[in-house]
Amino acid sequence: MAVIVLVPDDYGVAALSGIDGVQPLRYNAGEALPDGAEHAEVLVPKFLSRADTVDLTRLPKLRLVQMMTAGAEGWVSQLPDGVRLSTGRGAHGGSSAEWVLAALLHIYRELGGFVDAQRAQQWTFHQTQTLIGKRILIIGAGDLATELVRRLTGFDTMVTLVGSQAREGVHGVDELPGLIPGQDVVVLTVPVTSRTTGMVDAEFLAAMDDNAILVNIARGPIVETDALVAELQSGRLRAALDVTDPEPLPPGHPLWTAPNLLLTPHVGGSSTGSFERGYAVVRAEIIRFAAGEEPKNLVRGEY
């Protein structure tokens, strides 16, 4: 009997059609589930959606939730016992790493200022900083960090990686207090967990060198927003944020007008081909599941 997989769009139906032993079934997030959903064993959530967008009580045979994104904090604690969770790790690391490079180049080469000068028809020739030779600390050592290190290598930067546990080429998170000082850039790529929520607090920020750049391509709650706003308003630190807390950022929030800040609306992984890359991971994981194998991206222990 075929494994029924609930998918949130027509692209997903097409991507999973033709897999032996798999039957995709279309649903609309936030609406009543279609007939036959009660037999579904796999659910593919809509991109960047949360568990409250699907009535999980109508899925008694559900065994696996397969994400299209690496971030799964909206699902990890909401699933019934016995339902496993697999992320989209590997789908968007490259495009997110590209965003980090774009943000750093924008800041160091002062592209925003030159665009303003162009609009004002002013020839503002002056020397800028460069990414070349910068010391960069990446907190989180997963797929995104791997893709980022690969790209930063071409800029002759000096990269230090930090993971949950020390291993070859990676420092343990317990070493972090001694690693923050002396860095030009600190990049956050970790998932949201009880250990990482609020990790970047006033003490963390105070340990960063003057004029250093904080880059958050992970999730907003990892950074204590008020503490960051205070550092930005003082002029001591700079930042590039693709994610915020709260998110979406409401009108009137101080981050909108904070100096020394590049802010984008959670678009790091959203680029041409993001659907194709996401469903390539989903397809591979579901093929493994249908064959009786474990998906490679299963969340184990605390996310």
DRENDO-1510 file (C-alpha; in Angstrom, 1 decimal, always signed):
<recs>
REC; n; res; u; v; w
REC; 1; MET; +0.0; +0.0; +0.0 .
REC; 2; ALA; +1.3; +3.4; -0.9 .
REC; 3; VAL; +2.5; +5.9; +1.7 .
REC; 4; ILE; +0.2; +8.9; +1.5 .
REC; 5; VAL; +2.1; +12.2; +1.8 .
REC; 6; LEU; +0.3; +15.5; +2.4 .
REC; 7; VAL; +1.9; +18.3; +0.4 .
REC; 8; PRO; +0.9; +22.0; +0.5 .
REC; 9; ASP; +1.2; +23.0; -3.1 .
REC; 10; ASP; +1.0; +21.7; -6.7 .
REC; 11; TYR; +4.8; +21.8; -7.1 .
REC; 12; GLY; +5.0; +19.3; -4.2 .
REC; 13; VAL; +2.5; +17.0; -5.9 .
REC; 14; ALA; +4.6; +17.1; -9.1 .
REC; 15; ALA; +7.9; +16.6; -7.2 .
REC; 16; LEU; +6.7; +13.5; -5.4 .
REC; 17; SER; +4.7; +11.9; -8.2 .
REC; 18; GLY; +6.3; +8.9; -9.7 .
REC; 19; ILE; +8.1; +7.7; -6.6 .
REC; 20; ASP; +7.3; +4.0; -6.1 .
REC; 21; GLY; +5.2; +3.4; -3.0 .
REC; 22; VAL; +4.3; +7.1; -2.5 .
REC; 23; GLN; +1.0; +8.9; -3.1 .
REC; 24; PRO; +1.0; +12.7; -2.7 .
REC; 25; LEU; -2.2; +14.4; -1.5 .
REC; 26; ARG; -2.7; +18.1; -1.8 .
REC; 27; TYR; -3.9; +20.2; +1.1 .
REC; 28; ASN; -4.2; +23.9; +1.9 .
REC; 29; ALA; -2.5; +25.2; +5.1 .
REC; 30; GLY; -5.0; +26.8; +7.5 .
REC; 31; GLU; -8.0; +25.0; +5.9 .
REC; 32; ALA; -9.8; +21.8; +6.5 .
REC; 33; LEU; -7.8; +18.7; +5.4 .
REC; 34; PRO; -9.0; +16.9; +2.3 .
REC; 35; ASP; -10.7; +13.5; +2.3 .
REC; 36; GLY; -8.1; +10.7; +2.6 .
REC; 37; ALA; -5.9; +12.8; +4.9 .
REC; 38; GLU; -6.7; +10.5; +7.8 .
REC; 39; HIS; -4.6; +7.8; +6.1 .
REC; 40; ALA; -1.5; +10.1; +5.6 .
REC; 41; GLU; +1.7; +8.9; +7.2 .
REC; 42; VAL; +3.8; +11.9; +6.1 .
REC; 43; LEU; +3.1; +15.7; +6.3 .
REC; 44; VAL; +5.1; +18.3; +4.4 .
REC; 45; PRO; +4.4; +21.7; +6.0 .
REC; 46; LYS; +4.1; +24.9; +4.0 .
REC; 47; PHE; +7.3; +26.8; +3.7 .
REC; 48; LEU; +8.0; +28.7; +7.1 .
REC; 49; SER; +4.6; +27.6; +8.6 .
REC; 50; ARG; +4.0; +26.5; +12.1 .
REC; 51; ALA; +2.2; +23.5; +13.6 .
REC; 52; ASP; -1.0; +25.4; +14.3 .
REC; 53; THR; -1.6; +25.7; +10.5 .
REC; 54; VAL; -2.6; +22.0; +10.3 .
REC; 55; ASP; -5.1; +20.1; +12.4 .
REC; 56; LEU; -2.9; +17.3; +13.6 .
REC; 57; THR; -5.8; +15.6; +15.4 .
REC; 58; ARG; -7.1; +14.6; +12.0 .
REC; 59; LEU; -3.9; +12.7; +11.2 .
REC; 60; PRO; -4.1; +9.5; +13.3 .
REC; 61; LYS; -1.6; +7.6; +11.1 .
REC; 62; LEU; +1.0; +10.4; +10.9 .
REC; 63; ARG; +4.5; +9.1; +11.4 .
REC; 64; LEU; +6.8; +11.8; +10.0 .
REC; 65; VAL; +6.7; +15.6; +9.4 .
REC; 66; GLN; +9.2; +16.5; +6.7 .
REC; 67; MET; +10.2; +20.2; +6.6 .
REC; 68; MET; +11.4; +22.1; +3.6 .
REC; 69; THR; +13.5; +24.4; +5.9 .
REC; 70; ALA; +16.3; +23.8; +8.4 .
REC; 71; GLY; +14.4; +25.8; +11.1 .
REC; 72; ALA; +11.8; +23.6; +12.8 .
REC; 73; GLU; +11.2; +25.4; +16.1 .
REC; 74; GLY; +7.5; +25.9; +15.2 .
REC; 75; TRP; +7.0; +22.1; +15.1 .
REC; 76; VAL; +9.5; +20.4; +17.3 .
REC; 77; SER; +7.5; +20.5; +20.6 .
REC; 78; GLN; +4.0; +20.4; +19.0 .
REC; 79; LEU; +4.0; +16.8; +17.6 .
REC; 80; PRO; +2.1; +13.9; +19.1 .
REC; 81; ASP; +4.1; +11.0; +20.6 .
REC; 82; GLY; +5.5; +8.7; +17.9 .
REC; 83; VAL; +5.7; +11.3; +15.2 .
REC; 84; ARG; +9.2; +12.1; +14.0 .
REC; 85; LEU; +10.5; +15.3; +12.5 .
REC; 86; SER; +13.0; +15.7; +9.7 .
REC; 87; THR; +14.3; +19.1; +8.6 .
REC; 88; GLY; +15.2; +20.5; +5.2 .
REC; 89; ARG; +18.9; +20.7; +6.1 .
REC; 90; GLY; +21.0; +21.1; +3.0 .
REC; 91; ALA; +18.4; +22.9; +0.9 .
REC; 92; HIS; +19.1; +26.6; +1.7 .
REC; 93; GLY; +22.5; +26.7; +3.3 .
REC; 94; GLY; +24.1; +28.0; +0.1 .
REC; 95; SER; +21.7; +30.8; -0.5 .
REC; 96; SER; +21.8; +31.8; +3.1 .
REC; 97; ALA; +25.6; +31.9; +3.1 .
REC; 98; GLU; +25.4; +34.1; +0.0 .
REC; 99; TRP; +23.2; +36.5; +1.9 .
REC; 100; VAL; +25.9; +36.7; +4.7 .
REC; 101; LEU; +28.5; +37.6; +2.1 .
REC; 102; ALA; +26.3; +40.2; +0.4 .
REC; 103; ALA; +25.5; +41.8; +3.8 .
REC; 104; LEU; +29.2; +42.0; +4.8 .
REC; 105; LEU; +30.3; +43.3; +1.4 .
REC; 106; HIS; +27.4; +45.9; +1.6 .
REC; 107; ILE; +28.6; +47.1; +5.0 .
REC; 108; TYR; +32.4; +47.0; +4.4 .
REC; 109; ARG; +32.3; +48.6; +0.9 .
REC; 110; GLU; +29.6; +51.1; +2.0 .
REC; 111; LEU; +27.3; +50.3; -0.9 .
REC; 112; GLY; +24.3; +51.9; +0.7 .
REC; 113; GLY; +26.1; +55.2; +1.0 .
REC; 114; PHE; +27.2; +55.1; -2.6 .
REC; 115; VAL; +23.7; +54.4; -3.7 .
REC; 116; ASP; +22.5; +57.4; -1.7 .
REC; 117; ALA; +25.2; +59.5; -3.3 .
REC; 118; GLN; +24.2; +58.3; -6.8 .
REC; 119; ARG; +20.6; +59.4; -6.2 .
REC; 120; ALA; +21.9; +62.8; -5.0 .
REC; 121; GLN; +24.2; +62.9; -8.0 .
REC; 122; GLN; +27.3; +63.3; -5.8 .
REC; 123; TRP; +30.7; +61.9; -6.5 .
REC; 124; THR; +31.8; +60.9; -3.0 .
REC; 125; PHE; +35.1; +59.2; -3.7 .
REC; 126; HIS; +36.7; +57.8; -0.5 .
REC; 127; GLN; +38.4; +54.7; +0.8 .
REC; 128; THR; +36.3; +51.9; +2.4 .
REC; 129; GLN; +37.0; +48.9; +4.5 .
REC; 130; THR; +37.4; +45.4; +3.0 .
REC; 131; LEU; +36.3; +41.9; +3.8 .
REC; 132; ILE; +39.8; +40.6; +3.0 .
REC; 133; GLY; +41.6; +39.5; +6.1 .
REC; 134; LYS; +38.8; +39.8; +8.5 .
REC; 135; ARG; +38.5; +37.5; +11.5 .
REC; 136; ILE; +35.1; +35.8; +11.5 .
REC; 137; LEU; +33.5; +33.8; +14.3 .
REC; 138; ILE; +30.7; +31.5; +13.1 .
REC; 139; ILE; +28.5; +30.1; +15.9 .
REC; 140; GLY; +26.8; +26.9; +14.7 .
REC; 141; ALA; +28.7; +24.3; +12.6 .
REC; 142; GLY; +25.9; +22.8; +10.4 .
REC; 143; ASP; +25.2; +23.0; +6.7 .
REC; 144; LEU; +24.9; +26.8; +6.5 .
REC; 145; ALA; +28.2; +27.2; +8.3 .
REC; 146; THR; +29.9; +24.8; +6.0 .
REC; 147; GLU; +28.6; +26.6; +3.0 .
REC; 148; LEU; +29.7; +30.0; +4.5 .
REC; 149; VAL; +33.2; +28.8; +5.3 .
REC; 150; ARG; +33.6; +27.6; +1.7 .
REC; 151; ARG; +32.6; +31.0; +0.3 .
REC; 152; LEU; +34.6; +33.0; +2.8 .
REC; 153; THR; +37.8; +31.1; +2.0 .
REC; 154; GLY; +38.0; +33.0; -1.3 .
REC; 155; PHE; +38.2; +36.3; +0.6 .
REC; 156; ASP; +41.2; +35.3; +2.6 .
REC; 157; THR; +39.4; +35.6; +5.9 .
REC; 158; MET; +40.3; +33.9; +9.1 .
REC; 159; VAL; +37.3; +31.8; +10.2 .
REC; 160; THR; +36.7; +30.2; +13.6 .
REC; 161; LEU; +33.9; +27.7; +14.0 .
REC; 162; VAL; +31.9; +27.0; +17.2 .
REC; 163; GLY; +29.6; +24.0; +17.6 .
REC; 164; SER; +27.8; +22.4; +20.5 .
REC; 165; GLN; +30.7; +20.0; +21.0 .
REC; 166; ALA; +34.4; +20.4; +20.2 .
REC; 167; ARG; +35.7; +18.3; +17.4 .
REC; 168; GLU; +38.4; +18.6; +14.7 .
REC; 169; GLY; +38.3; +22.1; +13.3 .
REC; 170; VAL; +35.4; +23.1; +15.6 .
REC; 171; HIS; +35.5; +24.7; +19.0 .
REC; 172; GLY; +33.0; +23.8; +21.7 .
REC; 173; VAL; +30.4; +26.3; +22.8 .
REC; 174; ASP; +32.0; +26.3; +26.3 .
REC; 175; GLU; +35.0; +28.1; +24.7 .
REC; 176; LEU; +32.9; +30.9; +23.4 .
REC; 177; PRO; +33.7; +33.6; +26.0 .
REC; 178; GLY; +37.3; +33.4; +25.1 .
REC; 179; LEU; +36.7; +33.5; +21.4 .
REC; 180; ILE; +34.4; +36.5; +21.0 .
REC; 181; PRO; +37.0; +39.2; +21.7 .
REC; 182; GLY; +39.2; +40.0; +18.8 .
REC; 183; GLN; +36.7; +39.0; +16.1 .
REC; 184; ASP; +35.7; +41.5; +13.4 .
REC; 185; VAL; +32.5; +39.6; +12.7 .
REC; 186; VAL; +30.3; +37.2; +14.6 .
REC; 187; VAL; +27.8; +35.2; +12.6 .
REC; 188; LEU; +24.9; +33.3; +14.1 .
REC; 189; THR; +23.7; +30.1; +12.4 .
REC; 190; VAL; +22.3; +28.1; +15.3 .
REC; 191; PRO; +18.8; +26.8; +15.7 .
REC; 192; VAL; +16.4; +28.1; +18.4 .
REC; 193; THR; +16.6; +25.9; +21.5 .
REC; 194; SER; +16.4; +26.5; +25.2 .
REC; 195; ARG; +20.2; +26.8; +25.2 .
REC; 196; THR; +20.4; +29.3; +22.3 .
REC; 197; THR; +17.4; +31.5; +23.1 .
REC; 198; GLY; +18.8; +34.8; +24.4 .
REC; 199; MET; +22.4; +33.6; +23.9 .
REC; 200; VAL; +23.4; +36.9; +22.5 .
REC; 201; ASP; +22.7; +39.1; +25.5 .
REC; 202; ALA; +24.2; +42.3; +26.8 .
REC; 203; GLU; +27.2; +40.5; +28.2 .
REC; 204; PHE; +27.9; +38.7; +24.9 .
REC; 205; LEU; +27.6; +42.0; +23.0 .
REC; 206; ALA; +29.9; +43.8; +25.5 .
REC; 207; ALA; +32.6; +41.2; +24.8 .
REC; 208; MET; +32.6; +42.0; +21.1 .
REC; 209; ASP; +35.3; +44.5; +19.8 .
REC; 210; ASP; +34.3; +48.1; +19.0 .
REC; 211; ASN; +33.0; +48.4; +15.5 .
REC; 212; ALA; +32.6; +44.6; +15.1 .
REC; 213; ILE; +29.6; +43.3; +13.1 .
REC; 214; LEU; +26.9; +40.9; +14.5 .
REC; 215; VAL; +25.2; +38.9; +11.7 .
REC; 216; ASN; +22.1; +37.0; +12.5 .
REC; 217; ILE; +21.0; +34.6; +9.7 .
REC; 218; ALA; +19.6; +32.1; +12.2 .
REC; 219; ARG; +16.5; +33.1; +14.2 .
REC; 220; GLY; +15.5; +36.3; +16.0 .
REC; 221; PRO; +15.1; +35.0; +19.6 .
REC; 222; ILE; +18.8; +34.1; +19.7 .
REC; 223; VAL; +19.5; +37.8; +20.2 .
REC; 224; GLU; +18.2; +39.9; +23.0 .
REC; 225; THR; +16.8; +42.7; +20.9 .
REC; 226; ASP; +16.9; +45.5; +23.5 .
REC; 227; ALA; +20.5; +44.8; +24.2 .
REC; 228; LEU; +21.4; +44.9; +20.6 .
REC; 229; VAL; +19.4; +48.1; +20.0 .
REC; 230; ALA; +21.4; +49.8; +22.9 .
REC; 231; GLU; +24.7; +48.8; +21.3 .
REC; 232; LEU; +23.6; +50.0; +17.8 .
REC; 233; GLN; +22.3; +53.4; +19.2 .
REC; 234; SER; +25.6; +53.9; +21.0 .
REC; 235; GLY; +27.5; +53.5; +17.8 .
REC; 236; ARG; +29.8; +50.9; +19.2 .
REC; 237; LEU; +28.6; +47.9; +17.2 .
REC; 238; ARG; +27.2; +47.2; +13.7 .
REC; 239; ALA; +24.8; +44.5; +12.7 .
REC; 240; ALA; +23.2; +42.7; +9.8 .
REC; 241; LEU; +19.9; +41.0; +10.6 .
REC; 242; ASP; +17.8; +38.8; +8.3 .
REC; 243; VAL; +15.7; +37.7; +11.3 .
REC; 244; THR; +14.3; +39.7; +14.3 .
REC; 245; ASP; +12.5; +39.2; +17.6 .
REC; 246; PRO; +9.6; +40.0; +17.2 .
REC; 247; GLU; +9.0; +38.9; +13.6 .
REC; 248; PRO; +7.6; +40.3; +11.4 .
REC; 249; LEU; +9.0; +43.6; +12.8 .
REC; 250; PRO; +6.0; +45.9; +13.7 .
REC; 251; PRO; +5.9; +49.5; +12.6 .
REC; 252; GLY; +7.5; +51.9; +15.1 .
REC; 253; HIS; +10.0; +49.3; +16.4 .
REC; 254; PRO; +13.4; +50.8; +17.3 .
REC; 255; LEU; +15.2; +48.4; +15.0 .
REC; 256; TRP; +13.7; +50.1; +12.0 .
REC; 257; THR; +15.6; +53.3; +12.7 .
REC; 258; ALA; +18.6; +51.9; +14.5 .
REC; 259; PRO; +21.9; +53.2; +13.1 .
REC; 260; ASN; +24.7; +50.9; +11.8 .
REC; 261; LEU; +22.1; +48.2; +10.9 .
REC; 262; LEU; +21.4; +46.4; +7.6 .
REC; 263; LEU; +17.9; +44.8; +8.0 .
REC; 264; THR; +16.2; +42.4; +5.6 .
REC; 265; PRO; +12.8; +40.5; +6.1 .
REC; 266; HIS; +13.9; +36.9; +6.5 .
REC; 267; VAL; +14.9; +36.4; +2.9 .
REC; 268; GLY; +18.3; +34.7; +3.4 .
REC; 269; GLY; +17.1; +31.3; +2.0 .
REC; 270; SER; +14.4; +32.8; -0.3 .
REC; 271; SER; +15.9; +33.1; -3.7 .
REC; 272; THR; +15.4; +31.7; -7.2 .
REC; 273; GLY; +15.3; +27.9; -7.0 .
REC; 274; SER; +14.4; +27.8; -3.3 .
REC; 275; PHE; +11.3; +25.6; -3.9 .
REC; 276; GLU; +13.3; +23.3; -6.1 .
REC; 277; ARG; +16.1; +22.9; -3.6 .
REC; 278; GLY; +13.6; +22.4; -0.7 .
REC; 279; TYR; +11.7; +19.7; -2.5 .
REC; 280; ALA; +14.9; +18.0; -3.7 .
REC; 281; VAL; +15.6; +17.4; +0.0 .
REC; 282; VAL; +12.0; +16.5; +0.8 .
REC; 283; ARG; +11.9; +14.0; -2.1 .
REC; 284; ALA; +15.1; +12.3; -1.0 .
REC; 285; GLU; +14.0; +12.0; +2.6 .
REC; 286; ILE; +10.6; +10.6; +1.6 .
REC; 287; ILE; +12.2; +8.0; -0.7 .
REC; 288; ARG; +14.2; +6.8; +2.3 .
REC; 289; PHE; +11.1; +6.8; +4.5 .
REC; 290; ALA; +9.0; +4.8; +1.9 .
REC; 291; ALA; +11.9; +2.3; +1.6 .
REC; 292; GLY; +11.8; +1.7; +5.4 .
REC; 293; GLU; +15.0; +3.7; +6.0 .
REC; 294; GLU; +15.5; +6.6; +8.5 .
REC; 295; PRO; +15.5; +10.0; +6.9 .
REC; 296; LYS; +19.0; +11.6; +7.2 .
REC; 297; ASN; +17.8; +14.9; +8.7 .
REC; 298; LEU; +15.8; +13.5; +11.7 .
REC; 299; VAL; +15.8; +15.8; +14.7 .
REC; 300; ARG; +17.3; +13.9; +17.7 .
REC; 301; GLY; +17.2; +15.1; +21.3 .
REC; 302; GLU; +16.8; +18.8; +21.9 .
REC; 303; TYR; +16.5; +20.7; +18.7 .
</recs>
